[in-house]
């Protein structure tokens, strides 16, 4: 809509109230005296078209009613359409690593939890002695020595 067509539009009650509120702010800051404020608010209430408000605010800075502000052209805030990028892998694919777990590792992984369960069952059924809880420790020590073949230099080999 052109500016000329905009100025011929009729005012709504809300737009009139907004203009009166803007005049009230100018009155509070001392830009208008009581007589000017009364005269201009009377003209606002009698105004029918937007163009009738313009002379009332020509000599005043902001705030002005929104109907008198310069209308910015509507901007399109949508993202521009882009073609999807070619799919790239985040890192080059490598063949799956085969588990290097030996039979001894698998036996140790299963034997120690079983030894804990056996120790608890023995404690509550047969022997009410705390020494049965040494069973998982002894099993772990035995399996550790068995996996290394008695070779002490193998200790800590996984962390080097």
N, C-alpha and C positions, 0 to 999 in steps of 0.2 A: 504494500500500500504506500502511495507517495505521501509526502509531508502535507500536501494540500488536502488530500483526502482524509488524512489523520486529523487535521484541525477542524474538519466539518463533522466529526463524530460527536454524538451527544455524550454528556457527562453522566456518570452514575452517582448515586448517593455516596458510595464509598470513596470515589475520586474527589468529590466535593469535600468530604470530611478530611481526607488526606491533605488537601490544599489549606483548609482551615488550621489543621495541626501544624503545617509548615509555617503559616503566618504567625501562629502562637509562639513558635520557637524564635522567630525573628523579633517578636514583641518582647520576649523574655530576655533576649540578648541586647535589647536597646536599639535595634535598627528601626523599629517603628514606635511611634508614640501612641497613646490611647486613641486619639481621634483617627489616625491613619489605620490602625488595626481595626477599629469598628467599621470604617468606611470600606476597607478591602474585604473583610469577612462578609459584609452585606452584599458586595458585588459577587463574591464567590457563591453565596447561597442563591443569588438570582441568575447565575450563569447557566446556560443550557448547553453550550458547545465548548469544546476544548480550546478553541481559538480565543474565547473570551477570557480565559485564565492567563494567557501569555502576558498581556500588558500589566497584570497585577504583580508579576514576579520578575519583570525585565530588569528592574533596578536593584534586585536582591540576589545575594550569592546563594549557594546551597545552604540549607535543604530546600529543594523544590519538589512539587508533587511529581510522581513518576510519569504522569501523562505529558509533562513538559520536558522531560529529559530527552536527549537525543536518542532515538531508537537505534541500537546497534543491529546490524544485520545478523540474522540468526546464523550461528556457527554450528557446523556439524562436528560433534565431538566424538563421533564413532572412529574407531581405529581404521586406517586404510586397509583395504583387503590386500593380503599378500599371499603369494604362492607358498605352499608348505615347502620347507627345506628338505633336502634329501636326508633320509634317516641315516644317522651315523651311529655306530656302536661307541659306547663310552670308552672302551678299551678293546684292543684286538682280542678276538676269541682265541683261546688256547684249549687244547684237548684237556678233558677232565683229568685231574690228578688221581692216579690209582693209589689207594691206601697202602702205605708201607708198613702196616701193622703186621707183626709176625705172629706166629702161633703162640709164642710165649706172652706177648702183649695181650692177646685175646684171652688166654687162660687167666692171667693176672687180673684183667678187668672183670672177669666173672667170679674168680675165686675169692677175692677179698670181700665183696658184699655178701657172698654166701657164708663166709667165715663169721661175719658180724651177726647174721641171722642165727647161725648155729650157736654162737656164744650166748646170745640172749635166751634162746630156747633152753640150753643147758643150765643157765643160771636160774631160771624160774622152775625147772622141772627136776633136775637131778642134783646138781652141786650148787649149793647156795654160797659159793665162794667167788669173790671178785676176780680171782685169778683166771677164770674162764674168758675174761675180756682181753687177755693177752693173746688169745688164739688168733684174732685177725692180724695182730702185729707180727706174730711168728709166721703166719702164712705169707704176709707181705715180704718179710725178710727172706724167707725160703725161696719165694718166687723171684725175687730180685736177684738173688745169687744164682738161681737156676737159669734165668734169662741171660745173664752175663757170662755164664759158663765159668763162674768163679773168677773172672777177670776183673780186677778192681779198677783197671784203667778205663773201663767203660762207664764209670760213674759220671754223670753229667754230660754224656755225649750228645744229648738232644739239644742242649743249650749253647752249643758252640757254633 
